Amino acid sequence: MKSETTLNYSNDIVQYTELLNLEYMLPQTPIINKSIQILSAAKGNSKPEILCITSYPPRECGIATYSQDLIKSLRSKFEDSFSFSICAVDNGVYSYPGEVKCVLNASDPNSYSELANSINSNPSVGAVMIQHEFGFFHNQEKIFLQFLHSITKPIVIVFHTVLPQPNEEFKMNVRDIASACGSIIVMTNNSAQLLANDYGIPRQKVTVIHHGTHLVQHLDKDSLKEKYGLKGKKVLSTFGLLSSGKSIETTLDSLPAIIKTNPDVAFLVIGKTHPSVVMHEGEQYRESLEKKVKELKLQAHVYFINKYLPLPMLLEYLQLTDIYLFTSKDPNQAVSGTFSYAISCGCPIISTPIPHAKEILGNDSRVFFDFGNTKQLSEAVNRLLYDEQLRVNISLNGLHRMASTAWENAAIAHATLFEKVSDNKISLQYSLPGYNLDHIKKMTSDFGMIQFSKINQPDPSSGYTLDDNARAMIALCRHYELTKDKTDLK
């Protein structure tokens, strides 16, 4: 076992053979569309409108959650600059919230032309953003391409999957999509490089905007463990819509060696089975995991939380986690939202070396193991569980590295791109957040403002400095001038 933080094991090259659309395929049942003509109703709107075409909750998929988080941040930051409307990509029957203005039935060719006509005839629409995954438009690739070329407004497309070494047909499909769009967003530099080198797409057309992360007000880990019945446990966790690609069995196979050293370990498998997996396979994969748990006599250590958790609860589970395990067996997985959530919550992460993990985590905040290598995984887990200070260091380093990827910063990067592609028809006006003095007050003792905190917890051992207290006094005096809040004086 290496003594440094990075356990970077070499892995065999796995050759990609075929794109699996299963994760994004949904039933081909007819749906009742909201009238696409509703887009035309925005004619007196003085602000330009951005139309986002994407999967969206209550549809349960990673891109739906991603889009909801991004749009929420854009609205919060730029409500005076542009309005945001949503067109949900759907092949099934969902009841959407009012913010979803229309539905694109991805299996109906007529739906594409109706939507394109509505976009083109609506003067308020200043740009169109499309969250793209190949499975969304399965068996409709040519129709989707015609749809892109028929839109007369600027198009920004977000590629959630970029595969290396494509065959000629796949390469031409991606190049055709790219040629119809004014700008392309990817979430890693590796994906941008692949588009340039493997697909021949001009690098200047591609913008890298990292997957957003949440700014979490970190809660006490021990209190959260007690709240969820995990008091005294060393908690390992993983989450996401369950499918065989998650390779949960890798962790299960490594657990006996982990438990031998750490008998108080609990492993949480958080998330229900992916709806498309249920449709095609039922609960076959989950049942195979439950069977393995019994065979390995792990019932006292493995907890299946078979739910699609609301965000606040999910963030609490991640905050009580001692080590987050990312065991995906796909070496070409460009990005993982679950990975980003875990970093937001300060989780030390042990991961397979997917491009997202290698790029986002620096040498001081990453621990890798080879795909499917249970021995390496158990050794890495035991090492981190033994060394609490190392876990703290990895957690803090990860949080520092990810601060720039907060959803608020992702919103700014997207809005800047909208301004560019709209030929300055969109003018950005930032909506500044309200003042929040909670942390300053938390950091202030009867003597003065403490110098440092550990994440958001004051560290009294760090002492006090004159410059910090001078700045704090200036800030509080200015706040009092603006608000006349008498608690500032105290």
LUMLO-717342 format. One record per residue (C-alpha): x, y, z; residue in three letters. Coordinates in steps of 0.001 Angstrom, whole numbers. Layout:
residues N
{{X, Y, Z}, "ALA"}
...
END
This chain:
residues 490
{{0, 0, 0}, "MET"}
{{1407, 3411, -947}, "LYS"}
{{1846, 5918, 1849}, "SER"}
{{788, 9004, -105}, "GLU"}
{{-2851, 10086, -451}, "THR"}
{{-3171, 9061, -4100}, "THR"}
{{-3577, 5331, -4640}, "LEU"}
{{-3314, 5436, -8429}, "ASN"}
{{-3381, 1879, -9710}, "TYR"}
{{-2776, 1137, -13381}, "SER"}
{{-5780, -307, -15173}, "ASN"}
{{-6177, -2361, -18307}, "ASP"}
{{-7567, -523, -21317}, "ILE"}
{{-11176, -1506, -21904}, "VAL"}
{{-12235, -1141, -25531}, "GLN"}
{{-15642, 433, -26108}, "TYR"}
{{-17761, -1638, -28484}, "THR"}
{{-21311, -296, -28492}, "GLU"}
{{-23268, 2564, -26944}, "LEU"}
{{-25960, 1263, -24597}, "LEU"}
{{-29044, 3462, -24650}, "ASN"}
{{-30849, 1471, -21971}, "LEU"}
{{-30464, 4029, -19202}, "GLU"}
{{-32405, 6665, -21103}, "TYR"}
{{-34976, 4542, -22980}, "MET"}
{{-38517, 4921, -21728}, "LEU"}
{{-41826, 3368, -22833}, "PRO"}
{{-42950, 4137, -26371}, "GLN"}
{{-46479, 4867, -25168}, "THR"}
{{-48442, 7837, -26492}, "PRO"}
{{-48521, 10904, -24281}, "ILE"}
{{-50837, 13838, -24010}, "ILE"}
{{-48727, 16854, -24966}, "ASN"}
{{-49133, 20203, -23383}, "LYS"}
{{-49863, 22445, -26328}, "SER"}
{{-46572, 23504, -27865}, "ILE"}
{{-48309, 26684, -29006}, "GLN"}
{{-48088, 27863, -25395}, "ILE"}
{{-44605, 29106, -26268}, "LEU"}
{{-46180, 31733, -28472}, "SER"}
{{-48006, 33261, -25531}, "ALA"}
{{-44950, 35126, -24310}, "ALA"}
{{-45241, 37951, -26877}, "LYS"}
{{-45293, 41022, -24594}, "GLY"}
{{-42431, 39714, -22526}, "ASN"}
{{-39720, 42387, -22427}, "SER"}
{{-36999, 39966, -21334}, "LYS"}
{{-35515, 37505, -23844}, "PRO"}
{{-36432, 33904, -23173}, "GLU"}
{{-34135, 30871, -23003}, "ILE"}
{{-35917, 27631, -23851}, "LEU"}
{{-34337, 24545, -22269}, "CYS"}
{{-35176, 21205, -23917}, "ILE"}
{{-34383, 18489, -21395}, "THR"}
{{-35682, 15655, -19274}, "SER"}
{{-37161, 17117, -16121}, "TYR"}
{{-38625, 15985, -12782}, "PRO"}
{{-40755, 14102, -11934}, "PRO"}
{{-38937, 11979, -14534}, "ARG"}
{{-36260, 10196, -12544}, "GLU"}
{{-32918, 10468, -14287}, "CYS"}
{{-29639, 12228, -13642}, "GLY"}
{{-30078, 14806, -16409}, "ILE"}
{{-33514, 15774, -15070}, "ALA"}
{{-32010, 16517, -11654}, "THR"}
{{-29045, 18303, -13247}, "TYR"}
{{-31365, 20532, -15290}, "SER"}
{{-33528, 21378, -12297}, "GLN"}
{{-30475, 22449, -10252}, "ASP"}
{{-29016, 24490, -13124}, "LEU"}
{{-32269, 26268, -13977}, "ILE"}
{{-32915, 27102, -10333}, "LYS"}
{{-29478, 28742, -10110}, "SER"}
{{-29914, 30619, -13406}, "LEU"}
{{-33249, 32027, -12294}, "ARG"}
{{-31847, 33066, -8933}, "SER"}
{{-28794, 34774, -10429}, "LYS"}
{{-30249, 36319, -13613}, "PHE"}
{{-33976, 36833, -13112}, "GLU"}
{{-33633, 40408, -14459}, "ASP"}
{{-31658, 39334, -17551}, "SER"}
{{-33814, 36658, -19180}, "PHE"}
{{-36694, 34326, -18475}, "SER"}
{{-36330, 30572, -18570}, "PHE"}
{{-38907, 28142, -19932}, "SER"}
{{-38723, 24356, -20035}, "ILE"}
{{-39709, 21865, -22703}, "CYS"}
{{-39634, 18352, -21238}, "ALA"}
{{-38324, 15491, -23389}, "VAL"}
{{-40666, 12597, -22746}, "ASP"}
{{-41705, 9214, -24108}, "ASN"}
{{-43938, 8299, -21181}, "GLY"}
{{-46712, 9850, -19159}, "VAL"}
{{-45707, 12359, -16489}, "TYR"}
{{-47536, 15168, -14780}, "SER"}
{{-45204, 18150, -14882}, "TYR"}
{{-45114, 21279, -12709}, "PRO"}
{{-46315, 24580, -14149}, "GLY"}
{{-42801, 25728, -15072}, "GLU"}
{{-42749, 23079, -17827}, "VAL"}
{{-44395, 24962, -20689}, "LYS"}
{{-44491, 22152, -23247}, "CYS"}
{{-43494, 18546, -23895}, "VAL"}
{{-41480, 17132, -26806}, "LEU"}
{{-42720, 13610, -27463}, "ASN"}
{{-39363, 12179, -28531}, "ALA"}
{{-40957, 9167, -30268}, "SER"}
{{-43348, 11265, -32412}, "ASP"}
{{-41780, 12876, -35542}, "PRO"}
{{-44577, 15463, -35726}, "ASN"}
{{-43727, 16733, -32253}, "SER"}
{{-40291, 17907, -33466}, "TYR"}
{{-41646, 19987, -36341}, "SER"}
{{-44384, 21495, -34163}, "GLU"}
{{-41839, 22541, -31560}, "LEU"}
{{-39450, 23999, -34163}, "ALA"}
{{-42273, 26071, -35725}, "ASN"}
{{-43295, 27334, -32301}, "SER"}
{{-39723, 28345, -31425}, "ILE"}
{{-39166, 30119, -34741}, "ASN"}
{{-42457, 32042, -34590}, "SER"}
{{-41953, 33256, -31017}, "ASN"}
{{-39967, 36538, -31008}, "PRO"}
{{-39316, 36237, -27257}, "SER"}
{{-37145, 33131, -27596}, "VAL"}
{{-33575, 34411, -27735}, "GLY"}
{{-31774, 31060, -27550}, "ALA"}
{{-32390, 27340, -27156}, "VAL"}
{{-30413, 25082, -24813}, "MET"}
{{-30640, 21309, -25320}, "ILE"}
{{-29486, 18780, -22739}, "GLN"}
{{-28389, 15932, -24994}, "HIS"}
{{-28118, 12235, -24307}, "GLU"}
{{-28222, 9744, -27196}, "PHE"}
{{-30886, 7607, -25545}, "GLY"}
{{-33320, 10534, -25455}, "PHE"}
{{-33654, 10440, -29243}, "PHE"}
{{-33240, 6700, -29795}, "HIS"}
{{-34502, 5636, -33263}, "ASN"}
{{-35183, 9317, -34107}, "GLN"}
{{-31633, 10463, -34884}, "GLU"}
{{-32430, 11819, -38372}, "LYS"}
{{-35596, 13549, -37184}, "ILE"}
{{-33648, 15136, -34321}, "PHE"}
{{-30995, 16380, -36751}, "LEU"}
{{-33665, 17877, -39044}, "GLN"}
{{-35185, 19524, -35979}, "PHE"}
{{-31869, 21188, -35097}, "LEU"}
{{-31318, 22478, -38636}, "HIS"}
{{-34867, 23863, -38822}, "SER"}
{{-34495, 26067, -35716}, "ILE"}
{{-33614, 29649, -36618}, "THR"}
{{-32606, 30712, -33087}, "LYS"}
{{-29122, 30194, -31594}, "PRO"}
{{-28700, 26690, -30155}, "ILE"}
{{-26452, 25693, -27252}, "VAL"}
{{-26200, 21927, -26861}, "ILE"}
{{-24857, 20164, -23768}, "VAL"}
{{-23245, 16782, -24470}, "PHE"}
{{-23588, 14608, -21363}, "HIS"}
{{-21805, 11724, -23108}, "THR"}
{{-18688, 11981, -25275}, "VAL"}
{{-17294, 8599, -26308}, "LEU"}
{{-13704, 7979, -27431}, "PRO"}
{{-12746, 6200, -30660}, "GLN"}
{{-16170, 6365, -32338}, "PRO"}
{{-16922, 4390, -35474}, "ASN"}
{{-17470, 6421, -38653}, "GLU"}
{{-21274, 6434, -38451}, "GLU"}
{{-21328, 7555, -34831}, "PHE"}
{{-18666, 10201, -35492}, "LYS"}
{{-20638, 11675, -38399}, "MET"}
{{-23824, 11795, -36294}, "ASN"}
{{-22071, 13813, -33573}, "VAL"}
{{-20424, 16105, -36140}, "ARG"}
{{-23779, 16737, -37823}, "ASP"}
{{-25342, 17643, -34476}, "ILE"}
{{-22428, 19947, -33675}, "ALA"}
{{-22637, 21690, -37059}, "SER"}
{{-26307, 22562, -36422}, "ALA"}
{{-25531, 24224, -33079}, "CYS"}
{{-23857, 27532, -32363}, "GLY"}
{{-22079, 26346, -29242}, "SER"}
{{-21337, 23106, -27387}, "ILE"}
{{-20999, 22602, -23639}, "ILE"}
{{-19177, 19657, -22069}, "VAL"}
{{-18324, 19103, -18407}, "MET"}
{{-14690, 18016, -18540}, "THR"}
{{-11577, 19074, -20429}, "ASN"}
{{-11190, 15438, -21440}, "ASN"}
{{-14552, 15571, -23259}, "SER"}
{{-13545, 18791, -25022}, "ALA"}
{{-10307, 17146, -26142}, "GLN"}
{{-12172, 14101, -27453}, "LEU"}
{{-14520, 16286, -29517}, "LEU"}
{{-11514, 18010, -31080}, "ALA"}
{{-9248, 14989, -31599}, "ASN"}
{{-11690, 12108, -32245}, "ASP"}
{{-14550, 14022, -33912}, "TYR"}
{{-12744, 16945, -35585}, "GLY"}
{{-14997, 19575, -33973}, "ILE"}
{{-13337, 23012, -33717}, "PRO"}
{{-12113, 23561, -30154}, "ARG"}
{{-13311, 27198, -30164}, "GLN"}
{{-16874, 25942, -30534}, "LYS"}
{{-16665, 24016, -27252}, "VAL"}
{{-17023, 25470, -23744}, "THR"}
{{-16152, 23483, -20616}, "VAL"}
{{-18520, 24132, -17701}, "ILE"}
{{-18013, 21653, -14894}, "HIS"}
{{-20973, 19807, -13379}, "HIS"}
{{-22453, 21995, -10645}, "GLY"}
{{-22073, 21241, -6957}, "THR"}
{{-24219, 22301, -3997}, "HIS"}
{{-23093, 24762, -1357}, "LEU"}
{{-23951, 22683, 1688}, "VAL"}
{{-24271, 24037, 5213}, "GLN"}
{{-22402, 21158, 6817}, "HIS"}
{{-24122, 19581, 9810}, "LEU"}
{{-22624, 17559, 12657}, "ASP"}
{{-21819, 14045, 11420}, "LYS"}
{{-22473, 12284, 14753}, "ASP"}
{{-25879, 13968, 15156}, "SER"}
{{-26878, 12896, 11661}, "LEU"}
{{-25776, 9306, 12313}, "LYS"}
{{-27921, 9235, 15412}, "GLU"}
{{-30862, 10718, 13485}, "LYS"}
{{-30724, 7912, 10889}, "TYR"}
{{-30054, 5048, 13290}, "GLY"}
{{-26357, 4712, 12443}, "LEU"}
{{-24825, 5833, 15733}, "LYS"}
{{-21366, 4324, 16276}, "GLY"}
{{-21099, 3094, 12678}, "LYS"}
{{-18368, 3785, 10157}, "LYS"}
{{-20512, 4582, 7140}, "VAL"}
{{-19676, 3762, 3538}, "LEU"}
{{-22224, 4844, 956}, "SER"}
{{-23036, 5054, -2713}, "THR"}
{{-26127, 6472, -4398}, "PHE"}
{{-27927, 6911, -7689}, "GLY"}
{{-30555, 5151, -9752}, "LEU"}
{{-29557, 1516, -9570}, "LEU"}
{{-28320, -382, -12629}, "SER"}
{{-25632, -2987, -13268}, "SER"}
{{-23274, -231, -14451}, "GLY"}
{{-22937, 943, -10840}, "LYS"}
{{-21093, -2321, -10047}, "SER"}
{{-22348, -2414, -6441}, "ILE"}
{{-21253, -6063, -6293}, "GLU"}
{{-17630, -4865, -6301}, "THR"}
{{-18169, -3287, -2896}, "THR"}
{{-20139, -6261, -1577}, "LEU"}
{{-17292, -8608, -2541}, "ASP"}
{{-14787, -6344, -772}, "SER"}
{{-16814, -6017, 2440}, "LEU"}
{{-15708, -9233, 4205}, "PRO"}
{{-12090, -8011, 4184}, "ALA"}
{{-13214, -4570, 5349}, "ILE"}
{{-15429, -5924, 8139}, "ILE"}
{{-12615, -8144, 9397}, "LYS"}
{{-10685, -4981, 10272}, "THR"}
{{-13684, -2697, 10869}, "ASN"}
{{-16596, -4721, 12289}, "PRO"}
{{-18657, -1551, 12852}, "ASP"}
{{-18940, -760, 9110}, "VAL"}
{{-22321, -9, 7519}, "ALA"}
{{-22668, 207, 3724}, "PHE"}
{{-25617, 2252, 2405}, "LEU"}
{{-26900, 1623, -1122}, "VAL"}
{{-29055, 4701, -1657}, "ILE"}
{{-31511, 4901, -4538}, "GLY"}
{{-34264, 3018, -6302}, "LYS"}
{{-33713, 1009, -9466}, "THR"}
{{-33606, 3056, -12661}, "HIS"}
{{-37130, 3125, -14206}, "PRO"}
{{-35893, 1932, -17608}, "SER"}
{{-34048, -965, -15960}, "VAL"}
{{-37242, -1928, -14115}, "VAL"}
{{-39099, -1828, -17420}, "MET"}
{{-36673, -4098, -19268}, "HIS"}
{{-35323, -6304, -16477}, "GLU"}
{{-37542, -5781, -13447}, "GLY"}
{{-35666, -5847, -10122}, "GLU"}
{{-33308, -8567, -11310}, "GLN"}
{{-30130, -6612, -10502}, "TYR"}
{{-31230, -5497, -7025}, "ARG"}
{{-32342, -9051, -6224}, "GLU"}
{{-28928, -10369, -7293}, "SER"}
{{-27300, -7936, -4866}, "LEU"}
{{-29629, -8957, -2051}, "GLU"}
{{-28795, -12602, -2772}, "LYS"}
{{-25070, -11844, -2603}, "LYS"}
{{-25552, -10055, 734}, "VAL"}
{{-27090, -13244, 2166}, "LYS"}
{{-24431, -15506, 664}, "GLU"}
{{-21654, -13378, 2188}, "LEU"}
{{-23568, -13017, 5488}, "LYS"}
{{-23541, -9208, 5257}, "LEU"}
{{-27137, -8577, 6393}, "GLN"}
{{-25977, -6647, 9477}, "ALA"}
{{-23753, -4374, 7404}, "HIS"}
{{-25625, -3554, 4163}, "VAL"}
{{-28647, -1240, 4035}, "TYR"}
{{-30673, -805, 827}, "PHE"}
{{-32468, 2563, 873}, "ILE"}
{{-34785, 1822, -2018}, "ASN"}
{{-36110, 5355, -2552}, "LYS"}
{{-35619, 8387, -4775}, "TYR"}
{{-34688, 10686, -1900}, "LEU"}
{{-35570, 14399, -1736}, "PRO"}
{{-32461, 16569, -1976}, "LEU"}
{{-32267, 17684, 1712}, "PRO"}
{{-32405, 14069, 2935}, "MET"}
{{-29883, 12906, 334}, "LEU"}
{{-27435, 15621, 1392}, "LEU"}
{{-27815, 14558, 5019}, "GLU"}
{{-27045, 10931, 4182}, "TYR"}
{{-23931, 12053, 2308}, "LEU"}
{{-22818, 14293, 5164}, "GLN"}
{{-22948, 11392, 7632}, "LEU"}
{{-20896, 9256, 5221}, "THR"}
{{-17300, 8532, 6255}, "ASP"}
{{-16220, 7296, 2803}, "ILE"}
{{-18125, 7559, -478}, "TYR"}
{{-17587, 4699, -2935}, "LEU"}
{{-17831, 5264, -6683}, "PHE"}
{{-17477, 1887, -8383}, "THR"}
{{-18713, 2483, -11946}, "SER"}
{{-17314, -92, -14361}, "LYS"}
{{-17533, 2159, -17437}, "ASP"}
{{-14088, 3674, -18186}, "PRO"}
{{-15714, 6015, -20710}, "ASN"}
{{-18208, 7587, -18293}, "GLN"}
{{-17575, 11254, -18956}, "ALA"}
{{-19164, 12709, -15841}, "VAL"}
{{-21117, 11667, -12752}, "SER"}
{{-23639, 13810, -10928}, "GLY"}
{{-23528, 11474, -7917}, "THR"}
{{-19794, 12062, -7697}, "PHE"}
{{-20387, 15838, -7637}, "SER"}
{{-23019, 15556, -4898}, "TYR"}
{{-20618, 13540, -2725}, "ALA"}
{{-17855, 16127, -3055}, "ILE"}
{{-20350, 18889, -2174}, "SER"}
{{-20904, 17138, 1155}, "CYS"}
{{-17216, 16786, 1958}, "GLY"}
{{-17072, 13027, 1415}, "CYS"}
{{-13640, 11438, 1035}, "PRO"}
{{-14094, 9458, -2182}, "ILE"}
{{-12657, 6159, -3351}, "ILE"}
{{-13321, 5873, -7067}, "SER"}
{{-12650, 3992, -10256}, "THR"}
{{-10535, 6199, -12559}, "PRO"}
{{-13242, 7665, -14804}, "ILE"}
{{-12250, 10898, -16618}, "PRO"}
{{-14398, 13086, -14330}, "HIS"}
{{-12684, 11775, -11187}, "ALA"}
{{-9181, 12036, -12639}, "LYS"}
{{-9744, 15592, -13804}, "GLU"}
{{-11688, 17121, -10907}, "ILE"}
{{-9827, 15623, -7960}, "LEU"}
{{-6215, 16673, -7506}, "GLY"}
{{-3459, 14376, -6266}, "ASN"}
{{-4147, 15537, -2716}, "ASP"}
{{-7831, 14564, -2725}, "SER"}
{{-8267, 11320, -4638}, "ARG"}
{{-7982, 7589, -4027}, "VAL"}
{{-8386, 5321, -7060}, "PHE"}
{{-8749, 1576, -7546}, "PHE"}
{{-8945, -513, -10717}, "ASP"}
{{-12321, -1374, -12217}, "PHE"}
{{-13746, -4386, -10358}, "GLY"}
{{-10629, -4911, -8194}, "ASN"}
{{-12089, -5835, -4795}, "THR"}
{{-8677, -6314, -3152}, "LYS"}
{{-7567, -2772, -3993}, "GLN"}
{{-10933, -1408, -2863}, "LEU"}
{{-10876, -3168, 522}, "SER"}
{{-7275, -2075, 1149}, "GLU"}
{{-8100, 1543, 293}, "ALA"}
{{-11205, 1563, 2527}, "VAL"}
{{-9355, 16, 5484}, "ASN"}
{{-6543, 2499, 5112}, "ARG"}
{{-8865, 5515, 5126}, "LEU"}
{{-10977, 4181, 7982}, "LEU"}
{{-7788, 3731, 10030}, "TYR"}
{{-6465, 7238, 9288}, "ASP"}
{{-9041, 9847, 10334}, "GLU"}
{{-6707, 12771, 9651}, "GLN"}
{{-6158, 11560, 6100}, "LEU"}
{{-9943, 11445, 5584}, "ARG"}
{{-10230, 15004, 6897}, "VAL"}
{{-7429, 16203, 4613}, "ASN"}
{{-8951, 14556, 1538}, "ILE"}
{{-12373, 16004, 2409}, "SER"}
{{-11054, 19556, 2844}, "LEU"}
{{-8930, 19387, -310}, "ASN"}
{{-11938, 18174, -2310}, "GLY"}
{{-14144, 20964, -982}, "LEU"}
{{-11547, 23603, -1829}, "HIS"}
{{-11094, 22275, -5357}, "ARG"}
{{-14828, 22094, -6000}, "MET"}
{{-15755, 25567, -4707}, "ALA"}
{{-15491, 27048, -8201}, "SER"}
{{-18006, 24518, -9521}, "THR"}
{{-20872, 25635, -7247}, "ALA"}
{{-24185, 25815, -9127}, "TRP"}
{{-24084, 29601, -8762}, "GLU"}
{{-20801, 29689, -10698}, "ASN"}
{{-22119, 27217, -13268}, "ALA"}
{{-25070, 29602, -13773}, "ALA"}
{{-22712, 32529, -14435}, "ILE"}
{{-20741, 30503, -16996}, "ALA"}
{{-23943, 29477, -18812}, "HIS"}
{{-25368, 33000, -18786}, "ALA"}
{{-22116, 34423, -20191}, "THR"}
{{-22366, 31936, -23047}, "LEU"}
{{-26035, 32847, -23691}, "PHE"}
{{-24993, 36500, -23938}, "GLU"}
{{-22303, 35588, -26471}, "LYS"}
{{-24433, 33379, -28747}, "VAL"}
{{-27319, 35864, -28750}, "SER"}
{{-25153, 38562, -30386}, "ASP"}
{{-25641, 40702, -27276}, "ASN"}
{{-29443, 40598, -27504}, "LYS"}
{{-29171, 39268, -23951}, "ILE"}
{{-27661, 41740, -21496}, "SER"}
{{-26651, 40281, -18154}, "LEU"}
{{-27777, 41898, -14931}, "GLN"}
{{-26721, 40041, -11804}, "TYR"}
{{-29206, 39538, -8985}, "SER"}
{{-27071, 39927, -5892}, "LEU"}
{{-27840, 37633, -2941}, "PRO"}
{{-29044, 39040, 345}, "GLY"}
{{-26659, 39668, 3212}, "TYR"}
{{-26073, 36705, 5481}, "ASN"}
{{-24035, 37312, 8636}, "LEU"}
{{-24637, 33888, 10189}, "ASP"}
{{-21076, 32667, 9684}, "HIS"}
{{-19480, 35897, 10924}, "ILE"}
{{-21580, 35704, 14083}, "LYS"}
{{-20786, 32007, 14495}, "LYS"}
{{-17075, 32771, 14212}, "MET"}
{{-17206, 35563, 16802}, "THR"}
{{-16526, 34803, 20459}, "SER"}
{{-16735, 37235, 23378}, "ASP"}
{{-13140, 38213, 22596}, "PHE"}
{{-13259, 38657, 18821}, "GLY"}
{{-13456, 36904, 15465}, "MET"}
{{-11694, 33536, 15400}, "ILE"}
{{-9089, 33213, 12655}, "GLN"}
{{-9974, 29870, 11010}, "PHE"}
{{-12790, 27377, 10684}, "SER"}
{{-12857, 23715, 9671}, "LYS"}
{{-15348, 23855, 6820}, "ILE"}
{{-18064, 25848, 8652}, "ASN"}
{{-17136, 24998, 12259}, "GLN"}
{{-15040, 27596, 14191}, "PRO"}
{{-11565, 26424, 15201}, "ASP"}
{{-10789, 28253, 18483}, "PRO"}
{{-7269, 26783, 18531}, "SER"}
{{-6388, 28963, 15527}, "SER"}
{{-6581, 32089, 17695}, "GLY"}
{{-7249, 35657, 16563}, "TYR"}
{{-5599, 38102, 14150}, "THR"}
{{-5844, 41887, 14044}, "LEU"}
{{-6511, 42096, 10274}, "ASP"}
{{-9465, 39660, 10425}, "ASP"}
{{-11059, 41589, 13269}, "ASN"}
{{-10487, 44951, 11565}, "ALA"}
{{-12211, 43743, 8404}, "ARG"}
{{-15042, 42214, 10420}, "ALA"}
{{-15597, 45512, 12241}, "MET"}
{{-15694, 47456, 8949}, "ILE"}
{{-18175, 44966, 7461}, "ALA"}
{{-20493, 45102, 10483}, "LEU"}
{{-20393, 48920, 10597}, "CYS"}
{{-21330, 49106, 6925}, "ARG"}
{{-24103, 46579, 7412}, "HIS"}
{{-25468, 48653, 10282}, "TYR"}
{{-25386, 51797, 8123}, "GLU"}
{{-27486, 49996, 5503}, "LEU"}
{{-29921, 48138, 7753}, "THR"}
{{-29882, 49836, 11196}, "LYS"}
{{-29866, 46294, 12620}, "ASP"}
{{-29017, 46878, 16292}, "LYS"}
{{-27741, 43331, 16761}, "THR"}
{{-24739, 44432, 14631}, "ASP"}
{{-23661, 46802, 17420}, "LEU"}
{{-23372, 43991, 19936}, "LYS"}
END
